[in-house]
Each structure stands twice: as structure tokens, then as C-alpha cells.
Amino acid sequence: MNIIEQTTLQAFLIALTQVETPLPQQLKQEVQAIAGDLASNPSHAISKIAPLVEKNPQFSKFYQTARSNLQRQYRSQERDKFSINGGGSLALEESRSLEDIAYKILYSNDFLATAQQMVEKMQGSQDSFVKTLQTAVSDAQAKADLKTISILKALELRPLTVENLAYRLEMDEEQTYQIVKRLWQERKIDSLHESTLRKIFPFLIPRNQSSKIDPTNTYLTTTSLGYFYLHPIIEVA
């Protein structure tokens, strides 16, 4: 893998952490096809990235920003930190490390969560890619947290459906549904029609995994866990 291919793959991985999930099924299949080709033919796999990015405007914006940030990081480091051999290719060990990271992110259903787990294991790394990925993950997580808080605050004021939330907060309905589903699994929200006891002590009552949240008809509200998430008793300075 040469340095141009490396930068292309790295920028692609960083961009994936920024896009809203879940991806449309067709786009998800194309992303996973790239992952499948990496093992047998890395150059062919990476050649698919540019066409995929170009036909997705939001994706393209994140990708170009990631490339610029990577190039800025590279310029700030000395050449010997890149572990490049005389032919301008990555050292075998580094190439395999990048591919391992790529497989895990590309095959994931939640690019941001997977990348976050990985950067936590690489804290302190001076590698340009890792540092750029850490910054991107931090920024994306901050945006995701704001959306989570916005949803909880809206539900604290009045019961709403997923459809209502998406409209009021000007968010994509599918993304809103995914956040709501996570908050429901974390017991921070519940159906308006559930018992008061369950809302006060949500952690004592097992979730019925077969329960469904109807985006149009299920009115949701915060539980005590959701309330204390918004209004912690002890605030960390």
C-alpha cells in the first residue's frame, strides 16, 4: 500500500465516523464490499473509495476534510515517523495494522462507536492517522451527545413520538429512531402508557426485547434515569 492509498483509506475511515447511521442499504453494501476486497486486493479496494465518495455529497465533505487534516498532520511530522521504505510504501507491519482497523470499522453497524473503542486503546499514540481519528471521533461524539440531550429535553417537556421528535428537532427520522431505541434500551425513556413505578425505578424492571417502538403511535417520555442524566445531582467540574 503506497502513501496515497494509505491516505485515501484513512480519510475514508475517518469520514465514516462522521456520517449519520444507519447507512442506506445500498451504501452499506458498497462499504462492506471495500472491506471484503482489502484482504485480497488492497489497491482495487481503495480504487472504489473515490467513486463512492463522489456520489454522496455529505460523505464527500467529510472525506475531503479528513484528507486535509491528515495532510496537515503529516506535514507537521518528520519523514522518519511515517515508517516508509525506500519505495514509498508503508512498512508491512503498519500496513497490516491499518487494514485491521479498517476491517473492524467497515464491517461495523456503528462506525463511530467502533472507532471510539479503538482510539481508546491507542491513547498516547503519535501516529498522524490515530491523532486525526481521535479528534474526529471526539467531535462526532460531541455532536451525537447534543442530539441525545436535545431528544431527552424535548421528551421532558411533553410526550412525543419519534415522528414528532424528528420534525421538531429537524433531524432525520431514521437517525432519531436509532437514538430513541438506544435511550429506551438504556432505560432513560419509556412509553407514556407504562406504569409510574416503571418510570421511577426503570432499572428494576427487565426490558421486553420483543417490544416495538412505533415511530408514529408510541408516545415517549423520560424516566428517572433520563431525568438524572439531564440533571445530575453531582456535577463534575
KAJOUR-V772926 format. One record per residue. PHI is phi in radians with two decimals (* if undefined). OMEGA is omega as a letter, one per 30 degrees, with the letter a starting at -180 (NA if undefined). NEAR is the number of other ideal C-beta (glycine too) atoms within 10 Angstrom. Layout:
# KAJOUR-V772926
PHI & OMEGA & NEAR
PHI & OMEGA & NEAR
This chain:
# KAJOUR-V772926
* & l & 20
-1.46 & a & 16
-1.15 & l & 13
-1.20 & l & 10
-1.11 & l & 19
-1.03 & a & 21
-1.11 & l & 18
-1.07 & a & 20
-1.14 & a & 24
-1.10 & l & 23
-1.10 & l & 25
-1.11 & l & 25
-1.11 & l & 25
-1.12 & a & 26
-1.08 & a & 24
-1.07 & a & 25
-1.25 & a & 24
-1.69 & a & 21
-1.35 & l & 19
-1.28 & l & 15
-1.99 & g & 17
-1.33 & l & 15
-1.30 & l & 19
-0.97 & a & 10
-0.98 & a & 8
-1.09 & l & 8
-1.16 & l & 15
-1.07 & l & 14
-1.13 & l & 10
-1.17 & l & 17
-1.11 & a & 23
-1.23 & l & 14
-1.14 & l & 14
-1.11 & l & 20
-1.06 & a & 17
-1.13 & a & 14
-1.42 & a & 16
-1.03 & a & 21
-1.19 & a & 10
-1.60 & a & 8
-2.61 & a & 11
-0.96 & a & 20
-1.11 & l & 11
-1.14 & l & 11
-1.05 & a & 22
-1.21 & l & 22
-1.16 & l & 14
-1.42 & a & 15
-1.18 & a & 20
-1.00 & l & 12
-1.06 & l & 9
-1.14 & a & 17
-1.15 & a & 19
-1.09 & a & 11
-1.57 & l & 10
-2.22 & a & 17
-0.92 & a & 8
-1.14 & l & 11
-1.06 & a & 20
-1.04 & l & 15
-1.08 & l & 14
-1.14 & a & 21
-1.14 & a & 25
-1.13 & l & 13
-1.11 & l & 15
-1.10 & l & 24
-1.07 & a & 18
-1.10 & l & 12
-1.16 & l & 19
-1.12 & a & 21
-1.10 & l & 14
-1.15 & l & 11
-1.14 & a & 17
-1.08 & a & 16
-1.14 & a & 8
-1.47 & a & 10
-1.93 & l & 13
-1.36 & a & 6
-1.03 & a & 8
-1.25 & l & 7
-1.45 & a & 12
-1.47 & a & 17
0.96 & a & 14
-1.77 & l & 16
-1.49 & a & 10
-1.08 & a & 5
-1.55 & l & 6
1.41 & l & 10
-1.98 & l & 15
-1.21 & l & 19
-1.03 & a & 12
-0.99 & a & 11
-1.08 & a & 8
-1.19 & l & 17
-1.07 & l & 18
-1.15 & l & 12
-1.09 & l & 17
-1.11 & l & 20
-1.14 & l & 17
-1.07 & l & 12
-1.09 & a & 21
-1.07 & a & 21
-0.98 & a & 14
-1.14 & a & 16
-1.30 & a & 22
-1.13 & a & 22
-1.54 & a & 13
-1.39 & l & 19
-1.49 & l & 11
-2.32 & a & 15
-1.04 & a & 25
-1.14 & a & 21
-1.09 & l & 16
-1.15 & l & 19
-1.10 & l & 25
-1.10 & l & 18
-1.07 & a & 13
-1.27 & a & 19
-1.20 & l & 20
-1.11 & l & 10
-1.41 & a & 7
-1.98 & l & 15
-1.00 & l & 8
1.61 & l & 5
-1.16 & l & 13
-1.73 & l & 9
-1.12 & a & 19
-1.02 & a & 21
-1.11 & a & 24
-1.07 & a & 19
-1.13 & l & 18
-1.19 & l & 23
-1.12 & l & 26
-1.04 & l & 19
-1.12 & a & 14
-1.11 & l & 24
-1.11 & l & 23
-1.07 & l & 11
-1.13 & a & 12
-1.15 & l & 20
-1.15 & l & 15
-1.08 & l & 9
-1.15 & l & 12
-1.13 & l & 18
-1.10 & l & 10
-1.10 & l & 10
-1.18 & l & 15
-1.07 & l & 18
-1.12 & l & 12
-1.06 & l & 17
-1.16 & l & 26
-1.10 & l & 18
-1.13 & l & 13
-1.13 & a & 17
-1.29 & l & 25
-1.18 & a & 14
-1.34 & a & 10
-2.88 & l & 11
-1.14 & a & 16
-2.49 & l & 21
-1.57 & l & 19
-1.03 & l & 25
-1.06 & l & 16
-1.06 & a & 18
-1.05 & a & 21
-1.04 & a & 20
-1.18 & a & 13
-1.15 & a & 15
-1.65 & l & 15
0.98 & l & 7
-2.01 & l & 18
-1.11 & a & 11
-1.12 & a & 13
-1.16 & l & 15
-1.14 & l & 15
-1.04 & l & 23
-1.07 & a & 18
-1.13 & l & 17
-1.17 & l & 19
-1.06 & l & 24
-1.08 & l & 14
-1.14 & l & 15
-1.12 & l & 22
-1.15 & l & 20
-1.14 & l & 11
-1.45 & l & 16
1.15 & l & 19
-1.51 & l & 23
-2.38 & l & 27
-2.70 & l & 24
-1.16 & l & 16
-1.00 & a & 15
-1.53 & l & 9
-1.29 & a & 15
-1.16 & l & 10
-1.07 & l & 7
-1.02 & a & 10
-1.16 & l & 15
-1.26 & a & 21
-1.37 & a & 12
-2.13 & a & 14
-1.12 & a & 21
-1.29 & a & 10
-1.58 & a & 9
-2.00 & a & 14
-1.07 & l & 6
-1.33 & l & 12
-1.48 & a & 7
-1.10 & a & 6
-1.48 & a & 5
-1.10 & a & 11
-2.07 & l & 8
-1.77 & l & 15
-1.40 & a & 11
-0.98 & a & 17
-1.68 & a & 8
-1.92 & a & 9
-1.50 & l & 20
-1.49 & a & 15
-2.00 & l & 24
-2.56 & a & 18
-1.38 & l & 24
-1.72 & l & 24
-1.10 & l & 15
-1.14 & l & 18
-1.14 & l & 25
-1.10 & a & 15
-1.30 & l & 12
-1.18 & l & 16
-1.36 & a & 14
-2.24 & a & 9
-1.07 & l & 9
-1.19 & l & 5
-2.00 & l & 4
-1.67 & l & 6
-1.42 & a & 4
-1.22 & NA & 2
